[in-house]
Amino acid sequence: MYDYIIVGSGLFGSVMAHELTKAGKKIKVIEKREHVGGNVYCEEIEGINVHKYGAHIFHTNDKEIWDYVNNFVEFNRYTNSPVAISNDKLYNLPFNMNTFNQLWGVITPQDAKEKIAVQSAELKGKTPSNLEEQAISLVGRDIFETLIKDYTEKQWGRSCNELPAFIIKRLPVRFTYDNNYFNDKYQGIPIGGYNALINKLLLGVEVVTGVDYFDDRTLFDSQAEKIIYTGPIDKFFDYVHGTLDYRSLDFEHEVIDSPNVQGNAVVNYIDKKYPFTRIIEHKHFEFGTQDKTVITREYPKEFEPGDEYYYPVNNSKNNSIYSKYKQMKSDDSKYIFGGRLAEYKYYDMHQVIASSLSLVKKELNKK
């Protein structure tokens, strides 16, 4: 018998496994994929750590979380400064004075604010009710049309006036010449890639890969006092209240016989003439000097059975369905649910680690 069987070896499950093992609990981790690490898993190609499931840049303002991950691995000084191509012109992201200068020729913050104020006045003080209106209220119509509209509609497969306003609120806007995408104090990539972090977290933990919990759920349930489940919540309950919607991604990896293709780790392609949303050149995450490079094109798509789960579609319909599953989660003390899929919630990495640490603390206090 195990004290806990953890279903899933992503960041949430790996942190839980580490902390519970440290507390003397007998743990087993089962992972459906053939590797551990969930979506932060890196595959080494041509000596480059390729982010197989999309780019992951660690960033946080939480010193406790930053100190926690640095106990396992050292982080480099990578700063996320993406650029965007729209109508064959290059723009800096996030929206900052460089962007405003490139678009309007303005030089001072006051000039930029006045330009935005004139354009956002089209809303006439209305509280934004969708993403399009929210974007125009933040940065005006020019930036919305040039750098937001096509990209967002490719990403979500829906018109901007059909998407909720809160999605765009994550987008930073600043009136300085600062291309750092994140405002957080701490930022970087683990030296050696994210596998180094996951492997340290799972050191000394029994882990089996290539095993699907649902293939023999009765057996796994019988082997542990409790099950910590990090997978899709609707699947756990056999979709009794309906299926939750997600957006997914397809990735096209390419090895190129050149030391440097695009000069930046992340380049967004705004226009709809490009079927992909961005190209990642992975070596720049770790300042690589290899003779070759690896790029990845990201193609957003509607989720279909067999796809990887990426972005929850948190509209009113799906939130209503999830609330019913959430009620079911609290009905059986044998099962503990956590992570982005079990909570149907978009998490940044530092948030999922904080959530895992909070939950394990609560669980051990109950003991």
N, C-alpha and C positions, 0 to 999 in steps of 0.2 A: 504493500500500500504506500502511496505517496500522500503527503500532506496537500500538495497542489499539483495538478497538471495544467500547464499553461498552453493554450491553443494560439500559436502564432509567435514568431520570433522577431517581430519588428521592434522598434524602440520601446514601445509600451511594455510588451511582453518580456523583453530582455532586461529592462530595468527592474521589473517585478521579480524576475527570476534571480537576479543578482542580490537584491535586497532580502528576499525571503531565504535564500541559501545562506546569506550572511547571518541571518537570524536563527539558523540551525534547522530550518525546515527542509524536508525531503521533497525535491522538485523534479519534475520532468517536463521538458518543452517538446511539443510536437509541431512540426512545420510542414505545410502542404507542399511548398516549393522544395527544390533540390538544394537550396542554400538558405542560410539564416540571414536576418537583417531586414526582411521586408523590403520596402521601397527605397531604403537608403543603401542597399547592396551595391557594391562596385565590382565591376569585372575588369581585370587587367588585360589590356590589349596594347601591344607594342610598348610595354612599359608604362602605360598611362592608365590611371584609375578612371574608368568610364562609369559614370552614374547611369546604370542600366535602366532605371525607372524614372528618369528625369532629374534635372539639376536640384541639388540640395545644398543650400548655404546656411550654415548655423549662425543664428543671430539672436541676441537677447539683451535685455536690460537687467535681468535677474542675476545678480552676482552669485547667489547661492547655486543656481543651476549651472552657471559658467564654471564655478569652482568644482562642481560635481563632475562634469564631463572632463575637465582638465585633470582630475585625479586618475583618469584612465589613459588619456592620450594628450599629446601636445597639439595645439591648433596653430595653423599658420596665420599670416596677416592678410589673407584674401579679403578684398572689399568688393562687394557686388556693385558694379557700375555698368549696367546694360546700355546698349544703344538700340535705336529703332530705325528701320528703313521704311519710308513712306513716300510714294510718288518719286522713287529713285533719289530721295534726299535722306541724309543721315541726321538724326536728332538724338540728343542726350536724354536719358531717363535716370531718375524719376523727373517729373516736371519741375524744372528749376530755372534759374536765370539763363543758363546756357540754352535751354529749350526755348524760352521766350525770346531770346535774342535771335536764335536760328529761324524762328517762325515770323516774328514781327520786327526784328531789328532794334527792339528796345534795349536800353543799357542799364537803367536804374530800376530797383524794386518798385518804386512809386509808379513809374511808367507802366510796368507790367500789371500792377494791381488795377490801375485805371483802365487798361485795355480789357482785363477780365471783367471788371465791374460794368463796363459798357455792354459787353456781350451777354453777361449773365442777367442783365436787366430785362431780357426778353421774357423771363419767367414772371416778371411783375410781382415779385415777393412770394410767389406760390411755393409751398413746401413740396420739394421734389417727391414724386410718387413712383418714379421708375429710374432705371440706371441712366438713361439719356438725360433726364432733367437734373439728376444729381451731378452728373459730369459737367453739364453746362453751368450749373450753379458754382462749381468749384473752379473751373478753368476756362469757361467760355466756349462758344461754338467752334471756333477755329481749331482748337486743340482736340475737341471732341471729334470733329470730322476727320482731322488729319491723323491722330494718333490713338484714338480710342475705339471708334465705331466699328470699323472692319475687323480689327483684332478681337474685340470682345464678342462680336457676332460669330466669328469663326470658332472662338474658344467655347462658347456656350450653345451654339447651334440655334440661337433665338435672337429676335430683334431686340435692340437695346431698350425699346420702349415696352418690352414684355418682361424685362428682367428687373428684380427688386433693386431698390436704390442702395441698399447696404453693401452690395458687392463692390462698388467703386469707392466706398469710404476707406478701404484698405490702402488705396493708392496715395503715396506721399506727394505733397505739393509744398515746395519751399521757395523762398525768395532770396536765395543765396546761390553763388556759383559752385554748388557742391553736387557732384554726380554720385555720391554714395546713396544707393537705393534705400538702405535701411537707416532709421534714426537711432537704432540701438547702440549701446556703448560697446558691447562685445560682439565680435564677428570673426568668422574664419572657417577653414576646412580642416578636419583632422589630418595631421601629417601621416601619409600612408593610406588615406581614404577612410571611409566610414566602416569598412570591415574591421579595421584595427580597433575601433570603439566597441563594436558589437562583440567581437571575439573576447575582448577583455571583460565585458559585462557577463558573458556566458562561460567564462573560465571556471571549470569545476562543476558545471551544471550538466546534467544528463540531457542530451538533445538528440532527437531523431528527425531527419528530414525526409521528404518524399512521402509523408504520411498525412492523410486527410482525416481529420476528426470525425467527419460525417460518414466515413466508410465503416466505422465500427464504434459508433458513439456509445452504445450500451457498455462495451468493454472498457472504454476509457473512463466513463463515468463511475464504473465499479472499482476502478483502480486508485481513486483519489478521494480524499475527504471533500475537497472542493475543486471546481473547475474554474480557471480564469480564462475567459473567452474574449478574444480580440478581433473576431471576424465579423462579417455582416450580420447585423442584428435581425434583419427580416429572415435570413436563411436559418438562423438558429431556431426561430419559432415557425419554421416551415411556411413562411409567407402567409400566415393565417389572416393578417390584416391588410395584405397586399404587398406589392413589391416597391421598394424605395428606389427612386431614380438617381442615377449617377451620370457624370460625364467621364469618358475614358480617354486614353491617348494611345496612339500607335507611334512606335519609334523606328526610325531608319538610321542605322549606324553605318558609317563609312570610314574606312582607313584611307588616308590620302598621303601620297609620297611627297610630302612637303612639311617643313618644320612649322609653318604658320599660315593658316588659310584666311582667317577673318580678323585676327589681331585683338580679339576680345572673347571672353568666355561665353557671353550671351549676346546674341543679336536678334531682336524681334523683327518679324516681317509683317507689317501692318496690312498691306493691301490684300484683297480677296483673290487677286490673280495668283498669289502664292497659297497653295493648299495647306502648307504648314504654318505654324504661328511663330516658331523661332528655331534658330540653329545654335546648338551648344558645341563649343570647342573645348573639350574637357581638360586638356593639358594646362590651360590658363588658370584653372582653379588651384593648381599647385606649382605654378611658375615653371612648367616643364621645359626642358631643352632637348627633348628627343628629336631624332631626325625626321620622324613621321608624326602625323597628327590624326586624331579621331574626331569626327564631327557627328552630331545626332540631330536629325530633323524631327520635330514634334508635330504630329497630326492629331488634332482633337477630333473626337467622334462621340456619338451616342453610345452609351454602354449597351452591350449585348452579352448574353450568357457566354462565359468563357473569357471575357475581357477582364483586365485589371480594373479595380475600383480606384477612382481618383477623387473627383470633386462631387460632394453631395449637392443635390439640387434642392436647396433649402427654401422652397416656396411653400405657400400655405397648405397645398395638398399633401406634400411629403412630410411637412412638420406635423400635420394632423395624424398621418399614419404612424410616424415615429412616436408620438406621444402615447399611442396605444401599446406599442412594443415596450416603451419605457415603463409603463404600468406593469406589464408582465414581468419585467426584469426584477422587480422588487418582491415578486411572489414566492421565490424559492431561494433560500439562503445558501444552497449548495453552489450556486453559480454566481460568479463575479464578472461584471462586464466592464471593459475599458478600452480606450483607444478610439481612433477616428471612425472606424467602421462600426464598432459596437455602440458608439454614441452618436453616430450619424452627424459628425461634426468636423469641420475643417480645422485641423490643428497645425500650427508650426511645430518644429521639432522641440524647441524648448518648452512649449506648452504641453506636449504629450509626455515629456519627461517629468514635468512638474505634477501633472495629473497622476502619473504612475506612482511617484513618490508619495503623494498625498493619500492615494488609495491603499498603498502597502502599509503606511503608518496607521491608518484607520483600522486596517485588518489586524495588524499585530497588537494594537491597543485592545481590540475586542478579545483577543486571546488572553 
